[in-house]
Amino acid sequence: MTIDEAWRDLWAEIERHGYGGLTRHQLLWVDTRAVIDATNNGGIISYFYNSNASRYYDCLSALDQLGATTVRQLLEEAGSLFGERVSPDQEVRNAIINAWDGGRYSAALDRLDHQLYVEFPALEERLCEFLEEKVLPS
């Protein structure tokens, strides 16, 4: 089975059983891909503006398990823009984002995007190694 096939199978599992039906290794995969894909598709703000950040703390844990210290620190820095705690409620996060004045936040988010883009190739490589070790059948 290829990684692409496993990814399709994983999304089929999510559609059938939700996140609660996934193994901890599958959840790590989903949480890590969420931050990578959202950032690549619209910047780190996209991760927080959409439903992905509802699992923000799970994503931090996933990054810890992958040894992705720098990406974790950058994600935490983005999360700190929301105050003391990132709400799991998408509407709450969006209200915070919509209340931001553009300048200070835009500059911080742009800087974080550029730093994350530099870190993502190594993270994706580590994630593929993890998948081959823990998720894909032998």
DSSP file (Angstrom, degrees, kcal/mol; ACC not computed):
  #  RESIDUE AA STRUCTURE BP1 BP2  ACC     N-H-->O    O-->H-N    N-H-->O    O-->H-N    TCO  KAPPA ALPHA  PHI   PSI    X-CA   Y-CA   Z-CA
    1    1 A M              0   0    0      0, 0.0     2,-0.1     0, 0.0   135,-0.0   0.000 360.0 360.0 360.0 136.1    0.0    0.0    0.0
    2    2 A T     >  -     0   0    0      1,-0.1     4,-2.4   134,-0.0     5,-0.2  -0.410 360.0-108.7 -87.7 168.8    1.3    3.5   -0.9
    3    3 A I  H  > S+     0   0    0      2,-0.2     4,-2.4     1,-0.2     5,-0.2   0.897 120.6  53.7 -63.7 -39.8    1.1    6.5    1.3
    4    4 A D  H  > S+     0   0    0      2,-0.2     4,-2.1     1,-0.2    -1,-0.2   0.908 110.1  46.6 -61.6 -41.7   -1.6    8.0   -1.1
    5    5 A E  H  > S+     0   0    0      2,-0.2     4,-2.5     1,-0.2    -1,-0.2   0.907 112.2  50.4 -66.2 -41.1   -3.7    4.9   -0.8
    6    6 A A  H  X S+     0   0    0     -4,-2.4     4,-2.5     2,-0.2    -2,-0.2   0.885 108.4  53.1 -64.0 -37.6   -3.3    4.9    3.0
    7    7 A W  H  X S+     0   0    0     -4,-2.4     4,-2.2     2,-0.2    -2,-0.2   0.919 109.9  47.5 -63.7 -44.3   -4.3    8.5    3.1
    8    8 A R  H  X S+     0   0    0     -4,-2.1     4,-1.9     1,-0.2    -2,-0.2   0.916 112.9  49.2 -62.4 -43.0   -7.5    7.8    1.1
    9    9 A D  H  X S+     0   0    0     -4,-2.5     4,-2.1     1,-0.2    -2,-0.2   0.894 108.8  53.4 -62.9 -39.6   -8.3    4.8    3.4
   10   10 A L  H  X S+     0   0    0     -4,-2.5     4,-2.2     1,-0.2    -1,-0.2   0.922 108.4  48.7 -63.0 -44.0   -7.7    7.0    6.5
   11   11 A W  H  X S+     0   0    0     -4,-2.2     4,-2.3     1,-0.2    -1,-0.2   0.851 108.4  54.5 -66.4 -32.8  -10.2    9.6    5.2
   12   12 A A  H  X S+     0   0    0     -4,-1.9     4,-2.0     2,-0.2    -1,-0.2   0.898 108.0  50.2 -64.1 -39.4  -12.7    6.8    4.6
   13   13 A E  H  X>S+     0   0    0     -4,-2.1     4,-3.3     2,-0.2     5,-0.5   0.909 109.6  50.5 -62.9 -42.7  -12.2    5.8    8.2
   14   14 A I  H  X5S+     0   0    0     -4,-2.2     4,-2.2     1,-0.2    -2,-0.2   0.912 110.4  49.4 -62.8 -41.9  -12.8    9.3    9.4
   15   15 A E  H  <5S+     0   0    0     -4,-2.3    -1,-0.2     1,-0.2    -2,-0.2   0.879 118.1  40.3 -64.8 -37.3  -16.0    9.5    7.3
   16   16 A R  H  <5S+     0   0    0     -4,-2.0    -2,-0.2    -5,-0.2    -1,-0.2   0.918 137.3   8.9 -76.0 -45.4  -17.3    6.2    8.7
   17   17 A H  H  <5S-     0   0    0     -4,-3.3     3,-0.3     1,-0.2     4,-0.3   0.461  92.9-131.9-121.9  -4.4  -16.2    6.5   12.4
   18   18 A G    ><< -     0   0    0     -4,-2.2     3,-1.4    -5,-0.5    -1,-0.2  -0.146  54.2 -52.0  72.6-177.6  -15.0   10.1   13.0
   19   19 A Y  G >  S+     0   0    0      1,-0.3     3,-1.9     2,-0.2    -1,-0.2   0.816 132.3  69.2 -64.3 -29.7  -11.8   10.9   14.8
   20   20 A G  G 3  S+     0   0    0     -3,-0.3    -1,-0.3     1,-0.3    -2,-0.2   0.702  94.1  57.1 -63.3 -18.9  -12.8    8.6   17.7
   21   21 A G  G <  S+     0   0    0     -3,-1.4    -1,-0.3    -4,-0.3     2,-0.2   0.401  89.2  97.1 -91.8   2.2  -12.4    5.6   15.5
   22   22 A L  S <  S-     0   0    0     -3,-1.9     2,-0.1    -4,-0.1   -12,-0.0  -0.610  74.4-118.2 -94.1 152.4   -8.8    6.3   14.6
   23   23 A T     >  -     0   0    0     -2,-0.2     4,-2.4     1,-0.1     5,-0.2  -0.355  33.8-105.5 -75.4 165.4   -5.7    4.8   16.2
   24   24 A R  H  > S+     0   0    0      1,-0.2     4,-1.9     2,-0.2     5,-0.1   0.842 123.0  52.6 -63.9 -31.7   -3.3    7.1   18.0
   25   25 A H  H  > S+     0   0    0      2,-0.2     4,-1.8     1,-0.2    -1,-0.2   0.896 109.1  48.4 -70.2 -39.6   -0.9    6.7   15.1
   26   26 A Q  H  > S+     0   0    0      2,-0.2     4,-2.6     1,-0.2    -2,-0.2   0.901 110.5  52.1 -65.2 -39.8   -3.6    7.7   12.6
   27   27 A L  H  X S+     0   0    0     -4,-2.4     4,-3.0     2,-0.2     5,-0.3   0.899 106.4  53.2 -63.2 -40.9   -4.5   10.7   14.7
   28   28 A L  H  X S+     0   0    0     -4,-1.9     4,-2.2     1,-0.2     5,-0.2   0.922 110.5  48.5 -57.8 -43.9   -0.8   11.8   14.7
   29   29 A W  H  X S+     0   0    0     -4,-1.8     4,-2.6     2,-0.2     5,-0.2   0.941 113.8  45.0 -61.8 -50.1   -0.8   11.6   11.0
   30   30 A V  H  X S+     0   0    0     -4,-2.6     4,-2.2     1,-0.2    -2,-0.2   0.923 113.9  48.9 -62.3 -46.1   -4.1   13.6   10.6
   31   31 A D  H  X S+     0   0    0     -4,-3.0     4,-1.3     2,-0.2    -1,-0.2   0.881 114.3  45.5 -64.5 -38.7   -3.1   16.3   13.1
   32   32 A T  H  X S+     0   0    0     -4,-2.2     4,-1.9    -5,-0.3    -1,-0.2   0.920 112.8  49.2 -70.7 -44.3    0.3   16.8   11.5
   33   33 A R  H  X S+     0   0    0     -4,-2.6     4,-3.4    -5,-0.2     5,-0.4   0.863 104.5  62.0 -62.7 -34.0   -1.0   16.9    7.9
   34   34 A A  H  X S+     0   0    0     -4,-2.2     4,-2.3    -5,-0.2     5,-0.3   0.926 106.9  42.0 -59.8 -45.9   -3.6   19.4    9.0
   35   35 A V  H  X S+     0   0    0     -4,-1.3     4,-1.7     2,-0.2    -1,-0.2   0.895 118.1  46.8 -70.5 -38.0   -1.1   22.0   10.0
   36   36 A I  H  X S+     0   0    0     -4,-1.9     4,-2.6     2,-0.2    -2,-0.2   0.967 117.0  41.8 -65.0 -52.7    1.1   21.3    7.0
   37   37 A D  H  X S+     0   0    0     -4,-3.4     4,-1.6     1,-0.2    -2,-0.2   0.898 114.9  49.0 -66.9 -41.9   -1.8   21.4    4.5
   38   38 A A  H  X S+     0   0    0     -4,-2.3     4,-0.8    -5,-0.4     5,-0.3   0.922 113.8  47.0 -64.3 -42.6   -3.6   24.3    5.9
   39   39 A T  H >X S+     0   0    0     -4,-1.7     4,-2.6    -5,-0.3     3,-0.8   0.922 112.3  49.4 -65.3 -43.2   -0.5   26.4    6.1
   40   40 A N  H 3< S+     0   0    0     -4,-2.6    -1,-0.2     1,-0.2    -2,-0.2   0.784 114.3  47.3 -65.6 -25.5    0.5   25.5    2.5
   41   41 A N  H 3< S-     0   0    0     -4,-1.6    -1,-0.2    -5,-0.2    -2,-0.2   0.490 141.1 -13.4 -96.3  -3.6   -3.0   26.4    1.3
   42   42 A G  H << S-     0   0    0     -3,-0.8     4,-0.3    -4,-0.8     3,-0.2   0.373 102.2 -87.8-178.9  12.8   -3.4   29.7    3.0
   43   43 A G    >X  -     0   0    0     -4,-2.6     3,-1.6    -5,-0.3     4,-0.8  -0.072  60.9 -62.2  86.8 166.7   -0.8   30.4    5.7
   44   44 A I  H >> S+     0   0    0     65,-0.3     4,-1.3     1,-0.3     3,-0.6   0.788 130.5  67.8 -59.8 -27.8   -0.8   29.4    9.3
   45   45 A I  H 3> S+     0   0    0      1,-0.2     4,-2.6    -3,-0.2    -1,-0.3   0.847  93.0  60.3 -60.4 -32.1   -3.9   31.6    9.8
   46   46 A S  H <> S+     0   0    0     -3,-1.6     4,-1.7    -4,-0.3    -1,-0.2   0.863  98.9  56.6 -63.1 -36.0   -5.8   29.2    7.7
   47   47 A Y  H << S+     0   0    0     -4,-0.8     6,-1.4    -3,-0.6    -1,-0.2   0.923 114.9  37.4 -59.6 -44.4   -5.0   26.4   10.2
   48   48 A F  H  < S+     0   0    0     -4,-1.3    -2,-0.2     1,-0.2    -1,-0.2   0.823 113.5  55.3 -79.4 -32.0   -6.6   28.5   13.0
   49   49 A Y  H  < S+     0   0    0     -4,-2.6    -1,-0.2    -5,-0.2    -2,-0.2   0.810 107.9  53.7 -73.9 -28.9   -9.5   29.9   10.9
   50   50 A N  S >< S-     0   0    0     -4,-1.7     3,-0.9    -5,-0.2     4,-0.1  -0.304 107.0 -86.9 -97.4-175.5  -10.7   26.5    9.8
   51   51 A S  G >  S+     0   0    0      1,-0.2     3,-2.2     2,-0.1     4,-0.3   0.657 105.5  88.8 -70.0 -15.3  -11.7   23.5   11.9
   52   52 A N  G >  S+     0   0    0      1,-0.3     3,-1.9    -6,-0.2    -1,-0.2   0.870  80.4  58.4 -51.9 -43.1   -8.1   22.1   12.0
   53   53 A A  G X  S+     0   0    0     -6,-1.4     3,-1.7    -3,-0.9    -1,-0.3   0.501  79.8  86.6 -73.4  -0.9   -7.2   24.0   15.2
   54   54 A S  G <  S+     0   0    0     -3,-2.2    -1,-0.3     1,-0.3     3,-0.2   0.735  98.0  41.7 -64.0 -19.7  -10.0   22.4   17.1
   55   55 A R  G <> S+     0   0    0     -3,-1.9     4,-2.4    -4,-0.3     3,-0.3  -0.067  80.0 130.1-112.9  29.0   -7.3   19.7   17.6
   56   56 A Y  H <> S+     0   0    0     -3,-1.7     4,-2.2     1,-0.2     5,-0.2   0.891  72.6  46.6 -51.7 -49.6   -4.5   22.2   18.3
   57   57 A Y  H  > S+     0   0    0      1,-0.2     4,-1.7     2,-0.2    -1,-0.2   0.828 111.1  52.3 -69.9 -30.3   -3.3   20.6   21.5
   58   58 A D  H  > S+     0   0    0     -3,-0.3     4,-2.4     2,-0.2    -1,-0.2   0.875 108.0  52.8 -67.6 -37.3   -3.4   17.2   19.9
   59   59 A C  H  X S+     0   0    0     -4,-2.4     4,-2.6     2,-0.2    -2,-0.2   0.915 106.1  52.4 -64.6 -42.9   -1.3   18.6   17.0
   60   60 A L  H  X S+     0   0    0     -4,-2.2     4,-1.9     1,-0.2    -1,-0.2   0.913 110.8  48.3 -58.0 -42.0    1.3   19.9   19.5
   61   61 A S  H  X S+     0   0    0     -4,-1.7     4,-2.4     2,-0.2    -2,-0.2   0.904 109.7  52.1 -64.5 -41.7    1.5   16.4   21.0
   62   62 A A  H  X S+     0   0    0     -4,-2.4     4,-1.7     1,-0.2    -2,-0.2   0.915 108.5  50.6 -60.7 -43.2    1.9   14.9   17.6
   63   63 A L  H  X>S+     0   0    0     -4,-2.6     5,-2.7     1,-0.2     4,-0.5   0.876 108.8  52.7 -64.1 -36.8    4.7   17.3   16.8
   64   64 A D  H ><5S+     0   0    0     -4,-1.9     3,-1.3     1,-0.2    -2,-0.2   0.937 107.7  50.8 -60.1 -47.1    6.4   16.3   20.1
   65   65 A Q  H 3<5S+     0   0    0     -4,-2.4    -1,-0.2     1,-0.3    -2,-0.2   0.817 111.5  48.2 -62.8 -30.7    6.1   12.6   19.1
   66   66 A L  H 3<5S-     0   0    0     -4,-1.7    -1,-0.3    -5,-0.2    -2,-0.2   0.523 112.1-120.0 -85.8  -5.8    7.7   13.3   15.8
   67   67 A G  T <<5 +     0   0    0     -3,-1.3     2,-1.5    -4,-0.5     3,-0.3   0.775  62.5 148.9  72.1  25.5   10.5   15.3   17.4
   68   68 A A     >< +     0   0    0     -5,-2.7     4,-2.5     1,-0.2     5,-0.2  -0.483   9.1 158.1 -91.7  64.4    9.5   18.4   15.4
   69   69 A T  H  >  +     0   0    0     -2,-1.5     4,-2.4     1,-0.2    -1,-0.2   0.884  68.4  47.9 -60.0 -45.1   10.6   20.9   18.0
   70   70 A T  H  > S+     0   0    0     -3,-0.3     4,-2.4     2,-0.2    -1,-0.2   0.924 112.5  47.9 -66.6 -44.2   10.9   23.9   15.8
   71   71 A V  H  > S+     0   0    0      1,-0.2     4,-2.6     2,-0.2    -1,-0.2   0.912 111.9  51.9 -63.0 -40.5    7.6   23.4   14.1
   72   72 A R  H  X S+     0   0    0     -4,-2.5     4,-2.7     1,-0.2    -2,-0.2   0.932 109.6  48.8 -60.3 -45.6    6.0   23.0   17.5
   73   73 A Q  H  X S+     0   0    0     -4,-2.4     4,-2.2     1,-0.2    -1,-0.2   0.903 112.2  48.4 -62.1 -41.3    7.5   26.2   18.7
   74   74 A L  H  X S+     0   0    0     -4,-2.4     4,-2.2     2,-0.2    -1,-0.2   0.903 111.9  49.0 -66.3 -40.8    6.3   28.1   15.7
   75   75 A L  H  X S+     0   0    0     -4,-2.6     4,-2.6     2,-0.2    -2,-0.2   0.902 111.0  50.4 -65.5 -40.3    2.8   26.7   16.0
   76   76 A E  H  X S+     0   0    0     -4,-2.7     4,-2.0     2,-0.2    -2,-0.2   0.890 107.8  53.6 -63.4 -38.3    2.8   27.7   19.7
   77   77 A E  H  X S+     0   0    0     -4,-2.2     4,-0.5     2,-0.2    -2,-0.2   0.922 110.6  46.2 -62.7 -42.6    3.9   31.2   18.8
   78   78 A A  H >< S+     0   0    0     -4,-2.2     3,-1.3     1,-0.2    -2,-0.2   0.917 111.5  52.8 -63.3 -42.0    1.0   31.4   16.4
   79   79 A G  H >< S+     0   0    0     -4,-2.6     3,-1.9     1,-0.3    -2,-0.2   0.810  97.1  66.4 -62.6 -30.6   -1.3   30.0   19.0
   80   80 A S  H >< S+     0   0    0     -4,-2.0     3,-1.6     1,-0.3    -1,-0.3   0.720  85.1  72.3 -66.5 -19.0   -0.1   32.7   21.5
   81   81 A L  T << S+     0   0    0     -3,-1.3    -1,-0.3    -4,-0.5    -2,-0.2   0.677  92.1  59.0 -66.7 -15.6   -1.7   35.3   19.3
   82   82 A F  T <  S-     0   0    0     -3,-1.9     3,-0.3     1,-0.4     2,-0.3   0.400 115.7-111.6 -93.2   1.4   -5.1   33.9   20.6
   83   83 A G    <   -     0   0    0     -3,-1.6    -1,-0.4     1,-0.2     3,-0.1  -0.752  67.0 -21.5 105.1-153.9   -4.2   34.6   24.2
   84   84 A E  S    S+     0   0    0     -2,-0.3     2,-0.3     1,-0.2    -1,-0.2   0.798 130.2  19.3 -67.8 -30.6   -3.5   32.2   27.1
   85   85 A R  S    S-     0   0    0     -3,-0.3     2,-0.6    -5,-0.1    -1,-0.2  -0.999  73.6-124.7-144.0 140.6   -5.3   29.3   25.4
   86   86 A V        -     0   0    0     -2,-0.3   -29,-0.1    -3,-0.1    -3,-0.1  -0.771  35.7-128.6 -84.6 121.4   -6.4   28.4   21.9
   87   87 A S        -     0   0    0     -2,-0.6   -31,-0.1     1,-0.1     6,-0.1  -0.444   2.8-143.7 -70.5 140.2  -10.1   27.7   21.9
   88   88 A P  S    S+     0   0    0      0, 0.0     2,-0.7     0, 0.0    -1,-0.1   0.598  79.4  96.4 -74.4  -9.5  -11.2   24.4   20.3
   89   89 A D     >  -     0   0    0      1,-0.2     4,-2.2   -36,-0.1     3,-0.2  -0.726  65.7-155.6 -87.2 116.1  -14.3   26.3   19.1
   90   90 A Q  H  > S+     0   0    0     -2,-0.7     4,-2.6     1,-0.2     5,-0.2   0.868  93.3  54.1 -58.7 -40.1  -13.8   27.5   15.6
   91   91 A E  H  > S+     0   0    0      2,-0.2     4,-2.1     1,-0.2    -1,-0.2   0.886 108.0  50.0 -65.0 -38.0  -16.3   30.4   16.0
   92   92 A V  H  > S+     0   0    0     -3,-0.2     4,-1.9     2,-0.2    -2,-0.2   0.939 112.1  47.5 -64.5 -46.7  -14.4   31.7   19.0
   93   93 A R  H  X S+     0   0    0     -4,-2.2     4,-2.6     1,-0.2    -2,-0.2   0.916 111.7  50.7 -60.8 -42.7  -11.1   31.6   17.1
   94   94 A N  H  X S+     0   0    0     -4,-2.6     4,-2.8     1,-0.2    -1,-0.2   0.872 106.8  53.7 -66.0 -36.1  -12.7   33.3   14.1
   95   95 A A  H  X S+     0   0    0     -4,-2.1     4,-1.0     2,-0.2    -1,-0.2   0.895 110.3  48.3 -63.8 -38.7  -14.1   36.1   16.3
   96   96 A I  H >X S+     0   0    0     -4,-1.9     4,-0.7     2,-0.2     3,-0.6   0.943 112.8  47.3 -65.0 -47.7  -10.6   36.7   17.7
   97   97 A I  H >< S+     0   0    0     -4,-2.6     3,-1.2     1,-0.2    -2,-0.2   0.918 110.0  52.8 -59.9 -44.1   -9.1   36.7   14.2
   98   98 A N  H 3< S+     0   0    0     -4,-2.8    -1,-0.2     1,-0.3    -2,-0.2   0.720 106.7  54.1 -67.0 -20.2  -11.7   39.1   12.9
   99   99 A A  H << S+     0   0    0     -4,-1.0    -1,-0.3    -3,-0.6    -2,-0.2   0.587  85.7 108.5 -88.4 -11.7  -11.0   41.5   15.8
  100  100 A W  S << S-     0   0    0     -3,-1.2     2,-0.4    -4,-0.7     3,-0.0  -0.344  72.0-126.0 -66.0 143.3   -7.3   41.7   15.1
  101  101 A D     >  -     0   0    0      1,-0.1     4,-0.9    -2,-0.0     5,-0.3  -0.742  28.1-125.3 -81.6 142.6   -5.9   44.9   13.6
  102  102 A G  H  > S+     0   0    0     -2,-0.4     4,-3.1     1,-0.2     5,-0.3   0.867  89.9  63.2 -61.0 -46.1   -4.0   43.9   10.5
  103  103 A G  H  > S+     0   0    0      1,-0.2     4,-2.2     2,-0.2     5,-0.2   0.904 106.1  34.3 -54.1 -65.5   -0.5   45.3   10.9
  104  104 A R  H  > S+     0   0    0      1,-0.2     4,-1.8     2,-0.2    -1,-0.2   0.897 124.4  43.7 -61.6 -43.4    1.0   43.6   14.0
  105  105 A Y  H  X S+     0   0    0     -4,-0.9     4,-2.9     2,-0.2     5,-0.2   0.905 111.4  53.2 -71.6 -41.5   -0.7   40.3   13.4
  106  106 A S  H  X S+     0   0    0     -4,-3.1     4,-2.7    -5,-0.3     5,-0.2   0.920 109.6  48.7 -60.0 -44.5   -0.1   40.2    9.7
  107  107 A A  H  X S+     0   0    0     -4,-2.2     4,-2.2    -5,-0.3    -1,-0.2   0.922 113.5  46.7 -62.6 -44.1    3.7   40.7   10.1
  108  108 A A  H  X S+     0   0    0     -4,-1.8     4,-2.4    -5,-0.2    -2,-0.2   0.923 114.1  47.4 -63.7 -44.3    3.9   38.0   12.8
  109  109 A L  H  X S+     0   0    0     -4,-2.9     4,-2.7     2,-0.2   -65,-0.3   0.890 110.8  51.4 -66.6 -39.4    1.9   35.5   10.7
  110  110 A D  H  X S+     0   0    0     -4,-2.7     4,-2.3    -5,-0.2    -1,-0.2   0.924 110.9  48.6 -62.2 -43.9    3.9   36.2    7.6
  111  111 A R  H  X S+     0   0    0     -4,-2.2     4,-2.1    -5,-0.2    -2,-0.2   0.924 112.4  48.3 -61.3 -45.0    7.1   35.6    9.5
  112  112 A L  H  X S+     0   0    0     -4,-2.4     4,-2.8     2,-0.2     5,-0.2   0.906 108.7  54.3 -63.8 -41.4    5.8   32.4   10.9
  113  113 A D  H  X S+     0   0    0     -4,-2.7     4,-2.7     1,-0.2    -2,-0.2   0.949 109.4  47.6 -55.5 -50.1    4.6   31.2    7.5
  114  114 A H  H  X S+     0   0    0     -4,-2.3     4,-1.3     1,-0.2    -1,-0.2   0.896 113.5  47.4 -61.8 -40.6    8.1   31.7    6.0
  115  115 A Q  H  X S+     0   0    0     -4,-2.1     4,-1.4     1,-0.2    -1,-0.2   0.903 112.3  49.7 -67.4 -40.3    9.7   29.9    8.9
  116  116 A L  H  X S+     0   0    0     -4,-2.8     4,-2.3     1,-0.2    -2,-0.2   0.908 105.2  56.9 -65.3 -40.9    7.2   27.0    8.7
  117  117 A Y  H  < S+     0   0    0     -4,-2.7    -1,-0.2     1,-0.2    -2,-0.2   0.857 106.9  50.4 -59.0 -34.2    7.8   26.6    4.9
  118  118 A V  H  < S+     0   0    0     -4,-1.3     4,-0.4    -5,-0.2    -1,-0.2   0.867 115.3  42.8 -69.1 -36.3   11.5   26.1    5.6
  119  119 A E  H  X S+     0   0    0     -4,-1.4     4,-1.8    -3,-0.2     3,-0.4   0.731  94.8  79.5 -83.4 -24.4   10.7   23.5    8.3
  120  120 A F  H  X S+     0   0    0     -4,-2.3     4,-3.2     1,-0.2     5,-0.3   0.843  83.4  59.5 -61.6 -38.8    8.0   21.5    6.5
  121  121 A P  H  > S+     0   0    0      0, 0.0     4,-2.0     0, 0.0    -1,-0.2   0.932 110.2  43.5 -56.5 -44.0   10.2   19.4    4.1
  122  122 A A  H  > S+     0   0    0     -3,-0.4     4,-2.4    -4,-0.4    -2,-0.2   0.892 114.2  51.1 -67.0 -38.0   12.0   17.8    7.1
  123  123 A L  H  X S+     0   0    0     -4,-1.8     4,-2.7     2,-0.2    -1,-0.2   0.923 110.0  49.2 -64.6 -43.1    8.7   17.4    8.9
  124  124 A E  H  X S+     0   0    0     -4,-3.2     4,-2.3     2,-0.2    -1,-0.2   0.882 110.2  51.5 -64.4 -36.9    7.1   15.7    5.9
  125  125 A E  H  X S+     0   0    0     -4,-2.0     4,-2.1    -5,-0.3    -1,-0.2   0.933 112.0  46.1 -63.7 -45.1   10.1   13.4    5.6
  126  126 A R  H  X S+     0   0    0     -4,-2.4     4,-2.5     1,-0.2    -2,-0.2   0.888 111.0  53.2 -64.0 -39.1    9.8   12.4    9.3
  127  127 A L  H  X S+     0   0    0     -4,-2.7     4,-2.6     2,-0.2    -1,-0.2   0.904 108.0  50.2 -64.3 -41.0    6.1   11.9    8.9
  128  128 A C  H  X S+     0   0    0     -4,-2.3     4,-2.4     2,-0.2    -1,-0.2   0.909 110.4  50.0 -63.1 -41.4    6.6    9.6    6.0
  129  129 A E  H  X S+     0   0    0     -4,-2.1     4,-1.9     1,-0.2    -2,-0.2   0.925 111.0  49.6 -60.9 -44.0    9.1    7.6    8.0
  130  130 A F  H  X>S+     0   0    0     -4,-2.5     4,-3.2     1,-0.2     5,-0.5   0.916 109.9  51.2 -60.5 -44.3    6.6    7.4   10.9
  131  131 A L  I  X>S+     0   0    0     -4,-2.6     5,-2.8     1,-0.2     4,-1.9   0.921 109.7  48.9 -60.8 -44.6    3.9    6.2    8.5
  132  132 A E  I  <5S+     0   0    0     -4,-2.4    -1,-0.2     1,-0.2    -2,-0.2   0.863 118.2  41.5 -64.1 -34.8    6.1    3.5    7.1
  133  133 A E  I  <5S+     0   0    0     -4,-1.9    -2,-0.2    -5,-0.2    -1,-0.2   0.892 132.8  14.4 -76.9 -41.9    7.0    2.4   10.6
  134  134 A K  I  <5S+     0   0    0     -4,-3.2    -3,-0.2    -5,-0.2    -2,-0.2   0.709 128.6  30.3-114.0 -25.2    3.6    2.6   12.4
  135  135 A V  I  <<S+     0   0    0     -4,-1.9    -3,-0.2    -5,-0.5    -4,-0.1   0.847  93.0  78.0-111.1 -46.8    0.7    3.0   10.0
  136  136 A L  S   <S-     0   0    0     -5,-2.8     2,-0.1     1,-0.1  -133,-0.1  -0.458  82.7-114.9 -72.4 135.5    1.3    1.2    6.7
  137  137 A P              0   0    0      0, 0.0    -1,-0.1     0, 0.0    -2,-0.1  -0.376 360.0 360.0 -67.3 147.8    0.8   -2.5    6.8
  138  138 A S              0   0    0     -5,-0.1    -2,-0.1    -2,-0.1    -6,-0.0   0.477 360.0 360.0 -70.9 360.0    3.9   -4.6    6.1
